[in-house]
Amino acid sequence: MKIAIIISRLLLGAGFIIFGLNILYPFMPMPPPPEGSLTQQYMMVMIPTHWMALVGIFQLLGGILVILGRTAPLGLVCLGPVLVNILAFHILITEGQGIAPGLVFSGLEIFLIYAYRSYFSGLFTTEASPS
């Protein structure tokens, strides 16, 4: 189980470090979205407002935290909302096209949340009270 956790951490962390850096400093060319498509409209809002830069920072930060190991639960918390948005984008805007990497990373995230479940146990309680 420990080897599977390490491999999952490395794959998830490296993937988000690479894609986060690509958002901040583009080094992997992306073809432009089709003219007039929802994807183009989405990107025309997200890129000039620097929203994608913020997403890239969270991807980079979350990836680094997951790879470091001791900070993996915090990294998983940073990457959770990013993954929700990746899946929502591919389901709602591209109608499922290109969703495979998002599903793979989501599977790794869910596996790692399960592996580190003791660190998340306080979130899943029905007896919460202010301290």
C-alpha positions in Angstrom: 0.0 0.0 0.0 2.9 2.4 0.8 4.3 2.0 -2.7 0.9 2.7 -4.3 0.6 5.8 -2.2 4.1 7.1 -3.1 3.5 6.4 -6.8 0.1 8.1 -6.7 1.6 11.1 -4.9 4.4 11.4 -7.5 2.0 11.1 -10.4 -0.6 13.5 -9.1 2.0 16.0 -7.8 4.2 15.9 -11.0 1.1 16.3 -13.2 0.0 19.4 -11.4 3.5 20.8 -11.2 3.9 20.4 -14.9 0.5 21.7 -15.9 0.6 24.5 -13.3 4.0 25.7 -14.7 2.5 25.4 -18.2 -0.2 27.8 -17.2 2.2 30.3 -15.6 5.0 29.9 -18.2 3.6 28.3 -21.4 6.0 25.7 -22.8 3.5 23.1 -24.2 1.7 24.7 -27.2 -2.1 24.4 -27.2 -4.1 24.7 -30.3 -6.5 27.6 -30.3 -10.1 26.7 -29.5 -12.6 26.7 -32.4 -13.8 30.2 -33.3 -17.1 31.1 -31.5 -17.1 28.0 -29.3 -17.9 28.0 -25.6 -14.3 27.1 -24.9 -13.1 30.2 -26.7 -15.6 32.3 -24.8 -14.5 30.8 -21.5 -10.8 31.4 -22.3 -11.5 35.0 -23.4 -12.7 35.7 -19.8 -10.3 33.5 -17.8 -7.0 34.5 -19.4 -7.1 38.3 -19.5 -8.5 38.5 -16.0 -5.5 36.4 -14.8 -7.9 33.8 -13.3 -6.0 31.1 -15.0 -2.8 32.4 -13.4 -4.4 31.9 -10.0 -5.4 28.4 -11.0 -1.8 27.7 -12.2 -0.5 28.9 -8.8 -2.9 26.5 -6.9 -1.9 23.7 -9.2 1.8 24.3 -8.7 1.5 24.8 -4.9 -0.8 21.7 -4.5 1.5 19.6 -6.6 4.5 20.5 -4.6 2.7 19.9 -1.3 1.5 16.5 -2.5 5.0 15.4 -3.6 6.6 16.5 -0.3 4.7 13.9 1.6 4.3 15.4 5.0 2.2 18.1 3.5 0.2 15.8 1.2 -3.2 16.4 3.0 -2.9 20.2 2.5 -1.9 19.7 -1.1 -4.9 17.5 -1.6 -7.1 20.2 -0.2 -5.6 22.7 -2.6 -6.1 20.4 -5.6 -9.6 19.3 -4.8 -11.4 22.5 -6.1 -9.1 22.6 -9.1 -10.1 19.1 -10.0 -13.8 19.9 -9.6 -13.4 22.8 -12.0 -11.4 20.7 -14.5 -14.2 18.1 -14.5 -17.0 20.7 -14.7 -15.2 22.4 -17.6 -14.9 19.2 -19.6 -18.5 18.0 -18.7 -20.3 21.3 -19.1 -18.4 23.2 -21.8 -16.6 20.6 -24.0 -19.3 17.9 -23.6 -16.8 15.4 -22.3 -14.1 15.9 -24.9 -10.6 15.6 -23.3 -11.9 14.5 -19.9 -9.6 11.5 -19.5 -6.7 13.3 -17.7 -9.2 14.9 -15.3 -10.7 11.5 -14.5 -7.2 10.0 -13.9 -6.1 12.8 -11.6 -9.5 12.7 -9.8 -9.0 8.9 -9.2 -5.5 9.6 -7.8 -6.9 12.4 -5.6 -9.7 10.2 -4.2 -7.3 7.3 -3.6 -4.9 9.6 -1.7 -7.7 11.2 0.3 -8.7 7.7 1.3 -5.0 6.9 2.2 -4.8 10.0 4.3 -8.3 9.7 5.7 -7.3 10.1 9.3 -6.2 13.6 8.5 -9.6 14.4 7.1 -11.7 12.7 9.8 -12.5 16.0 11.5 -14.2 17.3 8.3 -16.6 14.4 8.1 -18.4 14.7 11.5 -21.9 15.6 12.5 -20.9 16.7 15.9 -18.9 19.8 15.1 -18.9 22.7 17.5 -16.9 25.9 17.7 -13.8 25.7 19.9 
